[in-house]
Amino acid sequence: MIEAIAEAASCFFDASKVSRQKKDALFELATRICALAADARSSEKAIEKAATVEHRKPLKAGLTILATGADPEAFDRAFAQAEPKDGADDPGSELEWLLVRAGLRGVAADEHYSVVMRRMTAFLGSEYYDKAEDWLSDRAKRRRAKGESLVFPGELPDVIRILAMDKRNLERVLRAAGHEIAAAALAGCPQESMDLARPLYGKIGAAALEDDAARMRVHLSSDEIEQAQATFLEVLRNLDERGELHLGPEDELVADPVYVAAITKAILGLDQTIIKGAFRQTEGALVATAMQGMEPEAHDHILSALSNKETKRILDAIDDADPLPKRAVQGAGKLLAEKLFEAAAAAKAPKAVLEHLAAVRDWES
């Protein structure tokens, strides 16, 4: 992606005319604009505040325009008028105005900071690709904790769980729906659904997806989120009708006996402190679905490890859960095994325990 953007940028500006020192300085400027792009999404005053303290002429001019509430097209026109006409003899200055214009236009368009960063650094040349990726990866690691999931009654979480049984199916639907629809649809799903989608985007793309879903959860109405979910499901149906998905038979309601034995053995081998810690952070609906594929002794082992409050939460989720297809049950079990594996590894559980959990986590249906 970034190579294509860089190639497009180079069509009207030759970055080789600019010194390495200047380009390094502009990269640092890009990181400032990128951080501002993130701040502007959570604070209406961020742009105005930044404009009052900025001293660099291009950035100050652009921020002043943005502070008026200009949309991307209005910003572009106003910024083009503000740009000095006598800068052609100074490639470094020209490059700075181009970079700032691209970045702040992305801010005006409410683009995610990772997109803004890539647009700006494209002007610096493809050699800055790794540098930009490293910066974005580091920022993704330092993101704040996730907010609460806002769950709308509906079939989408179960559908995502079924699709995730073959990650190619889930990825195909997410890509076909597009980033905006996918983020809005996931805004109304439990965290489990986001956890299934995130690995398909890579570290930076996953951060963008989760940030946008959290933002939409706050700014979209319930009707808008439900409409996004309906659109997502329509995309799924269209792909299925065209034979582009490979879904298992929906009437297969009985889990594989070998799988049932494997997950039951894995659960029974866990120390109850591991279960207690891991289940506290796990969605009740996920646990309820996964438990449909376990023997009763595994149920007893899980519930005996939990507090009365947690037991009630899980039992209420079980009461609310409908019998689900084998693929959904085993998909939930695989995700639960992944969470338990992480908890068990952190607690330095015996190797055999980790092997049993890994076998369920990596189960091939």
C-alpha positions as a printed Julia matrix, in Angstrom:
365×3 Matrix{Float64}:
   0.0     0.0    0.0
   2.62    2.54   1.08
   4.71    1.84  -2.02
   1.74    2.74  -4.23
   1.14    5.95  -2.3
   4.82    6.81  -2.48
   4.84    6.22  -6.24
   1.8     8.47  -6.66
   3.41   11.19  -4.53
   6.62   11.04  -6.55
   4.68   11.74  -9.74
   4.58   15.44  -8.87
   7.5    15.84  -6.48
  11.04   14.5   -6.59
  12.14   13.94  -2.98
  15.69   13.27  -4.11
  16.15   17.04  -4.38
  15.82   17.34  -0.59
  18.62   16.57   1.84
  18.46   13.59   4.19
  18.66   15.96   7.16
  15.59   17.89   5.97
  13.64   14.71   5.29
  14.49   13.38   8.75
  13.21   16.65  10.23
  10.02   16.33   8.19
   9.56   12.78   9.41
   9.58   14.12  12.98
   7.05   16.76  11.89
   4.88   13.97  10.46
   4.91   12.17  13.82
   3.66   15.36  15.49
   0.82   15.7   13.0
   0.04   12.01  13.4
  -0.23   12.35  17.18
  -2.47   15.37  16.66
  -4.68   13.32  14.31
  -5.22   10.86  17.17
  -5.88   13.61  19.73
  -8.33   15.43  17.43
 -10.6    12.38  17.35
 -11.11   12.48  21.11
 -10.97   16.22  21.79
 -12.75   18.97  19.87
 -10.3    21.54  21.24
  -7.11   19.72  20.2
  -6.78   21.5   16.83
  -7.54   24.93  18.22
  -5.08   24.47  21.09
  -2.34   23.25  18.76
  -2.87   26.2   16.4
  -2.29   28.73  19.17
   1.14   27.36  20.12
   2.5    26.27  16.72
   5.36   28.28  15.16
   6.2    26.44  11.92
   4.52   28.47   9.19
   2.99   25.64   7.09
   1.62   23.75  10.09
   0.31   26.87  11.81
  -1.43   27.98   8.62
  -3.04   24.57   8.21
  -4.11   24.26  11.84
  -5.65   27.73  11.74
  -7.77   26.65   8.78
  -8.74   23.37  10.45
  -9.75   25.21  13.62
 -12.54   26.91  11.63
 -14.13   23.5   11.07
 -13.22   23.24   7.39
 -14.04   19.98   5.63
 -11.33   18.28   3.49
 -12.23   20.12   0.26
 -12.52   23.53   1.96
  -9.24   22.9    3.77
  -7.51   21.97   0.51
  -8.64   25.16  -1.21
  -7.75   27.44   1.69
  -4.36   25.81   2.27
  -3.45   26.07  -1.41
  -4.1    29.83  -1.2
  -1.99   30.13   1.95
   1.01   28.38   0.4
   3.68   30.86  -0.76
   4.07   31.08  -4.54
   7.79   31.77  -4.43
   8.88   28.44  -2.88
   9.74   26.65  -6.1
  13.44   27.38  -5.63
  13.44   25.7   -2.21
  12.58   21.98  -2.59
  12.71   21.42   1.18
  10.13   24.13   1.8
   7.93   22.85  -1.01
   8.11   19.34   0.4
   7.13   20.57   3.85
   4.01   22.29   2.5
   3.05   19.16   0.55
   3.52   16.9    3.57
   1.57   19.18   5.9
  -1.21   19.56   3.35
  -1.58   15.78   2.97
  -1.51   15.17   6.71
  -3.96   17.86   7.75
  -6.33   17.0    4.91
  -6.41   13.5    6.43
  -7.18   15.05   9.82
 -10.01   17.06   8.26
 -11.34   13.81   6.73
 -11.23   12.14  10.18
  -8.81    9.47   8.96
  -7.12    7.16  11.44
  -3.67    8.32  12.47
  -1.99    5.34  10.79
  -3.45    6.38   7.41
  -2.43   10.0    8.01
   1.12    8.9    8.81
   1.42    6.83   5.65
   0.09    9.64   3.46
   2.67   12.07   4.8
   5.72    9.83   4.78
   4.93    8.76   1.21
   6.28   12.16   0.15
   9.61   11.37   1.77
  10.22    8.31  -0.41
   9.83    4.57  -0.02
  12.97    4.34   2.15
  10.9     5.81   4.99
   8.43    2.91   4.87
  10.14    0.87   7.59
  10.68    3.93   9.76
   6.98    4.8    9.56
   5.95    1.2   10.25
   8.21    1.04  13.3
   6.76    4.28  14.66
   3.19    3.11  14.12
   3.92   -0.31  15.65
   5.39    1.3   18.75
   2.37    3.58  19.1
   0.02    0.62  18.67
   1.77   -1.14  21.57
   1.21    1.87  23.81
  -2.49    2.3   23.1
  -4.81    2.81  26.04
  -6.89   -0.08  27.38
  -9.96   -1.01  25.35
 -13.35    0.34  26.34
 -16.46   -1.66  27.12
 -18.17   -3.5   24.29
 -21.67   -2.33  23.47
 -23.69   -5.39  22.51
 -26.81   -5.23  20.34
 -29.02   -8.31  20.28
 -28.48  -10.07  17.0
 -26.78  -12.88  15.16
 -23.55  -11.14  14.13
 -21.32  -12.39  17.02
 -22.34  -15.99  16.31
 -21.83  -15.46  12.57
 -18.33  -14.06  13.15
 -17.51  -17.03  15.36
 -18.61  -19.43  12.61
 -16.67  -17.51   9.95
 -13.57  -17.57  12.14
 -13.5   -21.36  12.02
 -11.84  -20.77   8.64
 -10.06  -17.45   8.93
 -10.08  -17.06   5.14
 -13.87  -16.74   5.27
 -13.8   -14.06   7.97
 -11.05  -12.12   6.21
 -12.92  -12.25   2.89
 -16.1   -10.82   4.42
 -14.25   -8.14   6.4
 -12.39   -6.98   3.3
 -15.53   -7.02   1.14
 -17.49   -5.02   3.73
 -14.76   -2.38   3.94
 -13.09   -0.83   6.95
 -15.88    1.6    7.87
 -18.71   -0.96   7.78
 -16.58   -3.58   9.55
 -15.63   -1.17  12.35
 -19.22    0.05  12.79
 -20.59   -3.5   12.81
 -18.0    -4.64  15.36
 -18.8    -1.6   17.53
 -21.99   -3.42  18.53
 -20.34   -6.79  19.19
 -18.71   -8.25  22.31
 -14.93   -8.08  22.61
 -14.74  -11.71  21.48
 -15.77  -10.66  17.95
 -13.05   -8.02  17.8
 -10.5   -10.53  19.12
 -11.35  -12.84  16.21
 -11.05  -10.06  13.63
  -7.91   -8.31  14.87
  -5.3   -10.92  13.82
  -6.44  -10.63  10.2
  -5.32   -7.0   10.0
  -1.79   -7.05  11.42
  -0.72   -5.02  14.44
  -1.22   -1.55  12.94
  -4.4    -2.37  11.03
  -5.87   -4.06  14.1
  -5.21   -0.97  16.21
  -6.96    1.17  13.58
  -9.95   -1.19  13.46
 -10.32   -1.28  17.23
  -9.85    2.48  17.62
 -12.47    3.18  14.96
 -14.93    0.69  16.46
 -14.52    2.28  19.9
 -15.07    5.73  18.42
 -18.15    4.65  16.49
 -19.53    3.04  19.63
 -19.65    6.53  21.13
 -20.65    8.62  18.14
 -23.08    6.4   16.18
 -26.68    5.83  17.19
 -27.94    2.32  17.9
 -29.88    2.41  14.62
 -26.7     3.27  12.69
 -24.76    0.43  14.29
 -27.58   -2.03  13.64
 -27.71   -0.85  10.01
 -23.96   -1.46   9.69
 -24.43   -4.96  11.06
 -27.25   -5.61   8.59
 -25.01   -4.4    5.76
 -22.19   -6.67   6.94
 -24.55   -9.66   6.94
 -25.8    -8.73   3.47
 -22.21   -8.7    2.21
 -21.8   -12.17   3.74
 -24.92  -13.48   2.02
 -23.83  -12.1   -1.34
 -20.4   -13.74  -1.04
 -21.99  -17.03  -0.01
 -24.44  -16.95  -2.93
 -21.55  -16.41  -5.33
 -19.72  -19.4   -3.88
 -16.84  -17.31  -2.51
 -17.14  -18.72   1.02
 -16.68  -22.26   2.22
 -19.1   -22.71   5.11
 -19.85  -26.03   6.77
 -23.35  -27.54   6.97
 -25.45  -25.41   9.32
 -27.52  -28.35  10.62
 -24.47  -30.05  12.13
 -25.28  -29.36  15.79
 -23.28  -32.1   17.54
 -19.66  -31.32  18.32
 -16.98  -33.8   17.27
 -16.63  -36.38  20.1
 -12.85  -36.32  19.75
 -12.9   -32.54  20.15
 -15.24  -32.8   23.17
 -12.85  -35.22  24.84
  -9.86  -32.99  24.06
 -11.31  -29.77  25.47
 -12.72  -31.57  28.5
  -9.29  -33.02  29.25
  -7.68  -29.6   28.81
 -10.15  -27.96  31.21
  -9.84  -30.66  33.87
  -6.06  -30.29  33.82
  -6.21  -26.6   34.75
  -5.57  -25.29  38.23
  -8.67  -23.47  39.48
  -6.75  -20.24  40.05
  -5.97  -20.11  36.32
  -9.64  -20.64  35.46
 -10.72  -17.98  37.92
  -8.31  -15.37  36.54
  -8.91  -16.09  32.87
 -12.71  -16.33  33.05
 -12.99  -13.01  34.86
 -11.81  -11.31  31.64
 -13.84  -13.49  29.25
 -17.25  -12.71  27.75
 -20.04  -14.77  29.27
 -21.48  -15.53  25.83
 -18.16  -17.01  24.69
 -17.93  -19.26  27.75
 -21.56  -20.34  27.38
 -21.03  -21.29  23.74
 -17.76  -23.12  24.42
 -19.34  -25.09  27.26
 -21.82  -26.59  24.78
 -18.87  -28.64  23.53
 -17.67  -29.99  26.91
 -18.52  -32.95  29.11
 -20.46  -32.2   32.36
 -17.37  -32.77  34.53
 -15.67  -29.86  32.74
 -18.7   -27.68  33.56
 -18.4   -28.64  37.23
 -14.67  -27.92  37.26
 -15.21  -24.47  35.76
 -18.11  -23.44  37.98
 -16.47  -24.68  41.18
 -13.52  -22.35  40.49
 -15.66  -19.22  40.17
 -17.17  -16.89  42.73
 -20.94  -16.84  43.2
 -21.16  -13.64  41.15
 -19.12  -15.1   38.29
 -21.05  -18.38  38.43
 -24.33  -16.49  38.11
 -22.94  -14.51  35.15
 -21.96  -17.71  33.34
 -25.2   -19.55  34.17
 -27.27  -16.58  32.98
 -25.32  -16.6   29.72
 -25.94  -20.35  29.36
 -29.67  -19.81  29.92
 -29.7   -17.12  27.22
 -27.67  -19.14  24.72
 -29.38  -21.02  21.89
 -28.04  -24.39  20.69
 -25.46  -23.48  18.07
 -23.87  -25.29  15.13
 -20.81  -27.42  15.69
 -18.59  -24.85  13.98
 -19.71  -22.09  16.36
 -19.24  -24.26  19.45
 -15.8   -25.44  18.44
 -14.84  -21.92  17.33
 -15.72  -20.6   20.78
 -13.8   -23.47  22.38
 -10.69  -22.67  20.34
 -10.83  -19.01  21.35
 -11.4   -19.92  25.0
  -8.46  -22.35  24.84
  -6.28  -19.55  23.47
  -7.16  -17.29  26.41
  -6.61  -20.14  28.9
  -3.28  -21.02  27.25
  -2.05  -17.45  27.75
  -3.13  -17.51  31.41
  -1.61  -20.94  31.98
   1.67  -19.97  30.31
   1.88  -16.84  32.47
   1.32  -19.01  35.54
   4.05  -21.44  34.36
   1.64  -24.39  34.23
   3.07  -27.86  33.49
   4.04  -28.62  29.9
   1.31  -31.26  29.54
  -1.37  -28.72  30.49
  -0.1   -26.26  27.88
   0.04  -29.01  25.23
  -3.6   -29.99  25.84
  -4.73  -26.35  25.57
  -2.63  -25.79  22.45
  -4.2   -28.85  20.82
  -7.69  -27.36  21.3
  -6.57  -23.87  20.31
  -5.13  -25.2   17.03
  -7.94  -27.68  16.37
  -8.63  -28.33  12.71
 -12.31  -28.91  12.07
